[in-house]
């Protein structure tokens, strides 16, 4: 008898959880979407502010970064031969 009661309780809890998830899932999804939207807006505003500040300062430094040094020795050439 205890076994049947345990099975019935498990089934009742399962259906109760299933009902509660269907009831509260849309509200939780809306909350998560709003929080994500707020977070992305903050990040976008920070990026926009940083890019505005960097455009005036970085125009002269970008040219210096991409200069190549042809006299810089990268490595030595090795000629491999096949061994039979």
C-alpha positions as MATLAB code, in Angstrom:
seq = 'XXXXXXXXXXXXXXXXXXXXXXXXXXXXXXXXXXXXXXXXXXXXXXXXXXXXXXXXXXXXXXXXXXXXXXXXXXXXXXXXXXXX';
ca = [
       0.000    0.000    0.000;
       2.833    2.392    0.830;
       4.341    1.736   -2.568;
       1.150    2.886   -4.359;
       0.942    6.014   -2.211;
       4.570    6.849   -3.041;
       3.895    6.374   -6.763;
       0.781    8.584   -6.567;
       2.701   11.293   -4.696;
       5.497   11.215   -7.279;
       2.983   11.504  -10.134;
       1.124   14.337   -8.346;
       4.355   16.252   -7.748;
       5.369   15.745  -11.387;
       2.090   17.158  -12.726;
       2.143   20.017  -10.199;
       5.654   21.012  -11.290;
       4.644   20.693  -14.933;
       1.678   23.021  -14.318;
       3.792   25.569  -12.397;
       6.458   25.632  -15.101;
       3.830   26.320  -17.764;
       2.394   29.059  -15.579;
       5.631   30.847  -14.696;
       7.864   30.129  -17.714;
       6.652   33.113  -19.793;
       7.205   35.488  -16.865;
      10.692   34.129  -16.250;
      11.544   34.407  -19.952;
      10.347   38.027  -20.075;
      12.431   38.839  -17.002;
      15.523   37.212  -18.512;
      14.983   39.010  -21.830;
      14.672   42.402  -20.109;
      17.815   41.829  -18.060;
      19.739   40.738  -21.156;
      18.509   43.778  -23.080;
      19.618   46.117  -20.275;
      23.020   44.448  -20.097;
      23.539   44.710  -23.862;
      22.495   48.379  -23.872;
      25.044   49.160  -21.167;
      27.794   47.320  -23.049;
      26.897   49.074  -26.306;
      26.983   52.494  -24.626;
      30.375   51.718  -23.090;
      31.684   50.560  -26.460;
      30.365   53.689  -28.168;
      31.999   55.940  -25.574;
      35.301   54.074  -25.800;
      35.318   54.148  -29.591;
      34.591   57.897  -29.632;
      37.480   58.555  -27.264;
      39.857   56.252  -29.130;
      39.213   57.655  -32.613;
      40.893   60.946  -31.844;
      43.805   59.402  -29.934;
      44.492   56.307  -31.980;
      44.759   57.745  -35.487;
      48.448   58.486  -35.060;
      49.264   55.340  -33.087;
      47.695   52.937  -35.600;
      50.258   53.863  -38.215;
      53.086   53.098  -35.819;
      51.680   49.699  -34.924;
      51.588   48.399  -38.486;
      55.042   49.467  -39.612;
      57.127   46.496  -40.552;
      60.824   46.247  -39.968;
      62.445   44.610  -43.044;
      65.842   44.373  -41.346;
      64.430   42.206  -38.589;
      65.748   38.650  -38.925;
      62.931   36.161  -38.598;
      64.855   32.882  -38.815;
      67.220   30.902  -40.956;
      66.425   28.892  -44.057;
      66.715   25.118  -43.733;
      66.876   22.905  -46.823;
      65.592   19.399  -46.134;
      66.707   16.409  -48.187;
      64.858   13.152  -48.641;
      66.496   10.117  -47.093;
      65.811    6.735  -48.653;
];
